[in-house]
Amino acid sequence: MDLLTPTKSITHCPYKGDAHYWSLIIDGEEFEDIVWSYEDPIPEMSEIAGLLCFYDEQVTLEVVS
């Protein structure tokens, strides 16, 4: 979370609640609203609270062991 900057963007999903967004700056390049989270989802979706979501077409995941 130290690398993320909250933005003013908020979207609403009737099935999950309000999503809040963050941007990421890497090597001087800003990726605006690349991460979102349902910090306080509707009660039926409480298991997703606080999880971060990334746009898969904009992010590559590399696992190094």
PyMOL CGO cylinders between C-alpha atoms (Angstrom):
from pymol import cmd
from pymol.cgo import CYLINDER

trace = [
    CYLINDER, 0.00, 0.00, 0.00, 3.02, 2.29, 0.44, 0.3, 1, 1, 1, 1, 1, 1,
    CYLINDER, 3.02, 2.29, 0.44, 3.38, 2.43, -3.37, 0.3, 1, 1, 1, 1, 1, 1,
    CYLINDER, 3.38, 2.43, -3.37, -0.29, 3.31, -4.01, 0.3, 1, 1, 1, 1, 1, 1,
    CYLINDER, -0.29, 3.31, -4.01, -1.87, 6.76, -4.05, 0.3, 1, 1, 1, 1, 1, 1,
    CYLINDER, -1.87, 6.76, -4.05, -5.63, 7.02, -3.47, 0.3, 1, 1, 1, 1, 1, 1,
    CYLINDER, -5.63, 7.02, -3.47, -7.60, 8.81, -6.18, 0.3, 1, 1, 1, 1, 1, 1,
    CYLINDER, -7.60, 8.81, -6.18, -11.02, 10.45, -6.09, 0.3, 1, 1, 1, 1, 1, 1,
    CYLINDER, -11.02, 10.45, -6.09, -12.49, 7.76, -8.34, 0.3, 1, 1, 1, 1, 1, 1,
    CYLINDER, -12.49, 7.76, -8.34, -15.39, 5.73, -6.96, 0.3, 1, 1, 1, 1, 1, 1,
    CYLINDER, -15.39, 5.73, -6.96, -17.66, 3.35, -8.84, 0.3, 1, 1, 1, 1, 1, 1,
    CYLINDER, -17.66, 3.35, -8.84, -20.76, 1.57, -7.60, 0.3, 1, 1, 1, 1, 1, 1,
    CYLINDER, -20.76, 1.57, -7.60, -21.73, -2.07, -8.13, 0.3, 1, 1, 1, 1, 1, 1,
    CYLINDER, -21.73, -2.07, -8.13, -25.21, -3.07, -6.96, 0.3, 1, 1, 1, 1, 1, 1,
    CYLINDER, -25.21, -3.07, -6.96, -23.85, -6.53, -6.05, 0.3, 1, 1, 1, 1, 1, 1,
    CYLINDER, -23.85, -6.53, -6.05, -20.73, -5.43, -4.13, 0.3, 1, 1, 1, 1, 1, 1,
    CYLINDER, -20.73, -5.43, -4.13, -20.99, -1.76, -3.14, 0.3, 1, 1, 1, 1, 1, 1,
    CYLINDER, -20.99, -1.76, -3.14, -18.65, 1.17, -3.76, 0.3, 1, 1, 1, 1, 1, 1,
    CYLINDER, -18.65, 1.17, -3.76, -15.16, 0.58, -5.13, 0.3, 1, 1, 1, 1, 1, 1,
    CYLINDER, -15.16, 0.58, -5.13, -12.38, 3.04, -4.33, 0.3, 1, 1, 1, 1, 1, 1,
    CYLINDER, -12.38, 3.04, -4.33, -9.34, 3.40, -6.59, 0.3, 1, 1, 1, 1, 1, 1,
    CYLINDER, -9.34, 3.40, -6.59, -5.57, 3.93, -6.31, 0.3, 1, 1, 1, 1, 1, 1,
    CYLINDER, -5.57, 3.93, -6.31, -2.84, 4.92, -8.74, 0.3, 1, 1, 1, 1, 1, 1,
    CYLINDER, -2.84, 4.92, -8.74, 0.70, 3.58, -8.91, 0.3, 1, 1, 1, 1, 1, 1,
    CYLINDER, 0.70, 3.58, -8.91, 3.86, 5.39, -9.98, 0.3, 1, 1, 1, 1, 1, 1,
    CYLINDER, 3.86, 5.39, -9.98, 6.76, 3.24, -11.20, 0.3, 1, 1, 1, 1, 1, 1,
    CYLINDER, 6.76, 3.24, -11.20, 9.95, 4.79, -12.59, 0.3, 1, 1, 1, 1, 1, 1,
    CYLINDER, 9.95, 4.79, -12.59, 8.16, 8.11, -13.02, 0.3, 1, 1, 1, 1, 1, 1,
    CYLINDER, 8.16, 8.11, -13.02, 5.25, 6.62, -14.99, 0.3, 1, 1, 1, 1, 1, 1,
    CYLINDER, 5.25, 6.62, -14.99, 1.79, 6.94, -13.42, 0.3, 1, 1, 1, 1, 1, 1,
    CYLINDER, 1.79, 6.94, -13.42, -0.79, 4.20, -13.81, 0.3, 1, 1, 1, 1, 1, 1,
    CYLINDER, -0.79, 4.20, -13.81, -4.00, 5.96, -12.80, 0.3, 1, 1, 1, 1, 1, 1,
    CYLINDER, -4.00, 5.96, -12.80, -6.83, 4.00, -11.15, 0.3, 1, 1, 1, 1, 1, 1,
    CYLINDER, -6.83, 4.00, -11.15, -5.01, 0.70, -11.75, 0.3, 1, 1, 1, 1, 1, 1,
    CYLINDER, -5.01, 0.70, -11.75, -6.07, -0.78, -8.39, 0.3, 1, 1, 1, 1, 1, 1,
    CYLINDER, -6.07, -0.78, -8.39, -9.47, -0.86, -6.72, 0.3, 1, 1, 1, 1, 1, 1,
    CYLINDER, -9.47, -0.86, -6.72, -10.96, -2.25, -3.55, 0.3, 1, 1, 1, 1, 1, 1,
    CYLINDER, -10.96, -2.25, -3.55, -14.31, -2.61, -1.86, 0.3, 1, 1, 1, 1, 1, 1,
    CYLINDER, -14.31, -2.61, -1.86, -13.27, -1.34, 1.56, 0.3, 1, 1, 1, 1, 1, 1,
    CYLINDER, -13.27, -1.34, 1.56, -16.80, -1.56, 2.96, 0.3, 1, 1, 1, 1, 1, 1,
    CYLINDER, -16.80, -1.56, 2.96, -18.85, -3.82, 0.64, 0.3, 1, 1, 1, 1, 1, 1,
    CYLINDER, -18.85, -3.82, 0.64, -22.48, -4.71, 1.16, 0.3, 1, 1, 1, 1, 1, 1,
    CYLINDER, -22.48, -4.71, 1.16, -22.95, -7.24, 4.01, 0.3, 1, 1, 1, 1, 1, 1,
    CYLINDER, -22.95, -7.24, 4.01, -23.49, -10.19, 1.64, 0.3, 1, 1, 1, 1, 1, 1,
    CYLINDER, -23.49, -10.19, 1.64, -20.03, -9.60, 0.13, 0.3, 1, 1, 1, 1, 1, 1,
    CYLINDER, -20.03, -9.60, 0.13, -18.09, -8.93, 3.35, 0.3, 1, 1, 1, 1, 1, 1,
    CYLINDER, -18.09, -8.93, 3.35, -15.46, -11.54, 2.39, 0.3, 1, 1, 1, 1, 1, 1,
    CYLINDER, -15.46, -11.54, 2.39, -14.05, -9.20, -0.30, 0.3, 1, 1, 1, 1, 1, 1,
    CYLINDER, -14.05, -9.20, -0.30, -13.55, -6.27, 2.11, 0.3, 1, 1, 1, 1, 1, 1,
    CYLINDER, -13.55, -6.27, 2.11, -10.06, -4.85, 1.80, 0.3, 1, 1, 1, 1, 1, 1,
    CYLINDER, -10.06, -4.85, 1.80, -8.92, -7.10, -1.05, 0.3, 1, 1, 1, 1, 1, 1,
    CYLINDER, -8.92, -7.10, -1.05, -7.10, -5.34, -3.88, 0.3, 1, 1, 1, 1, 1, 1,
    CYLINDER, -7.10, -5.34, -3.88, -8.00, -5.87, -7.52, 0.3, 1, 1, 1, 1, 1, 1,
    CYLINDER, -8.00, -5.87, -7.52, -5.77, -5.08, -10.50, 0.3, 1, 1, 1, 1, 1, 1,
    CYLINDER, -5.77, -5.08, -10.50, -6.72, -4.74, -14.15, 0.3, 1, 1, 1, 1, 1, 1,
    CYLINDER, -6.72, -4.74, -14.15, -5.24, -7.94, -15.61, 0.3, 1, 1, 1, 1, 1, 1,
    CYLINDER, -5.24, -7.94, -15.61, -4.71, -6.32, -19.01, 0.3, 1, 1, 1, 1, 1, 1,
    CYLINDER, -4.71, -6.32, -19.01, -2.50, -3.66, -17.38, 0.3, 1, 1, 1, 1, 1, 1,
    CYLINDER, -2.50, -3.66, -17.38, -0.53, -5.70, -14.84, 0.3, 1, 1, 1, 1, 1, 1,
    CYLINDER, -0.53, -5.70, -14.84, 1.80, -8.69, -15.16, 0.3, 1, 1, 1, 1, 1, 1,
    CYLINDER, 1.80, -8.69, -15.16, 2.25, -10.85, -12.08, 0.3, 1, 1, 1, 1, 1, 1,
    CYLINDER, 2.25, -10.85, -12.08, 5.65, -12.41, -11.55, 0.3, 1, 1, 1, 1, 1, 1,
    CYLINDER, 5.65, -12.41, -11.55, 6.24, -14.82, -8.67, 0.3, 1, 1, 1, 1, 1, 1,
    CYLINDER, 6.24, -14.82, -8.67, 9.89, -15.22, -7.69, 0.3, 1, 1, 1, 1, 1, 1,
    CYLINDER, 9.89, -15.22, -7.69, 10.80, -17.89, -5.20, 0.3, 1, 1, 1, 1, 1, 1,
]
cmd.load_cgo(trace, "trace")
